Amino acid sequence: MRYLIAFLLVFFGFLVNANAQSWKQLNTEPYAGKQDDICFINENTGWYVNGFGKVFHTNNGGETWTKQWEQKGSFFRTVAFIDDQLGFVGTVGTEYFPNVTDTIPLYRTRDGGASWEAVSYKGPYVKGLCAIDVVKEQYINHGNIDYKYHLFAVGRVGSPANLLISHDGGETWQSKSLQNDCKMLFDIKMSNKNLGFACAASSDDVSQSNAVILKTTDGGKSWKKVYQSARPFETTWKVSFPTPEVGYVTIQSYNPDPNVKQQRLAKTTDGGETWSEINLVEDAAAREFGIGFIDANHGFVGTLNSGFETKDGGKTWTKIDLGRACKKIRIYRNSANKVYGYAIGVNVFKWMEE
């Protein structure tokens, strides 16, 4: 009997612990619309940006935030930091949103966000950026383990489609047009400096657009289309690869027909070579935005009107509170393999243990 009691205590204790994590809304400056990106370098130190040209910083896990920079006329779309000093902010560019006058696509800080400078690059003009990804590469440096940082940035919503690449930690950059491969770019995820995936759209006319996923195996020199939806009014948005084999991409539907309600994701189980569609929810108002997975089965999707959680790889979904228009979901693991995460949309949320 005592073995049965011990088993039940362990079992029910596991259930309690399994449910002892949730998303908590953080106190941030009010913002009327969708905010676009957030990043952390550890559990305490992070930044988020928004369309008012503002950069906010926290050093206590999001409990409090300090506005570091405000530049009127800029629409800050994406942010990435290599360490607590070196970081980058990308802008969406002009002629898409009202009152945006900033034509510089990328800024850099070397002092943790206290000051910023425009980044120069070689190649075709980059109209705007929607995402930045950082690849940390280990190498042997004079007999010691050291690291190189490769950065990949893509944009933009509304066209044109461009790629910015740096192989020296953001010191120098080269741009490349991807207009022959797609017309809009929204996100990029590089598994290493050579292999990666981009979220794209087939047309800059949304009424004619299909959702597109591109794959590169040569660091962005060339791209192969590995997925294209069969329906108009669709784009992709964000990508999450919780394992090298399993990945998910949100598909956005802008179909004006209120009878078109099904929201879908694209999923791969073979490292991105092939993709299949899975259903999220039948709700025309639940346009998808951010996505983040803890492992191959457990993940989250942000939509225009709510959030959703799955624990079975997308077979079933439960509605959760992630606020409205949750644009970006970042899932991290610390050195002890503990999971923590942050999400941003109209509000900012933290994934934490209760």
Order of alpha helices (4+ residues) and beta strands (2+ residues): alpha-beta-beta-beta-beta-beta-beta-beta-beta-beta-beta-beta-beta-beta-beta-beta-beta-beta-beta-beta-beta-beta-beta-beta-beta-beta-beta-beta-beta
